[in-house]
């Protein structure tokens, strides 16, 4: 399981996740659109529907399976 990042806000009915900055000079490797996101208990949190923002530290738009506001501050992972 790979850490996608932390849900920082909601916008337009999706959870906005900030991809963590990698170590050193590496670029982040964001997940593909359609990747399933799960929470810390491995419960489905949603699916990645967009990758946007700066290349160094992009954002993910995750279409939540429930209320996206309930995910605020949560860490989500790729399954």
C-alpha positions, 0 to 999 in steps of 0.5 A: 500500500502506498501513501497518497497524502493527506486530505487538505480541503474539499472543493466541488464535491471532491477531497483534495489530497496533497502528494507528499514531497519525495526525498532528495531530487526525485519527482513525485510519482502520483497515482493513475486516475482511477486508483482506489483510495482507502483510509487508515482502516483500509475502508474505501475512501474513493477514487482518484479522478484528477492529478493537478498542480505543480509537478514538484508536489501535485494535488489529487482530486479524490471522488469520495465514496461518502461525504468528502468533508469527513475525510478532512485531515485524514491520510489516504492510501492507494490500494 
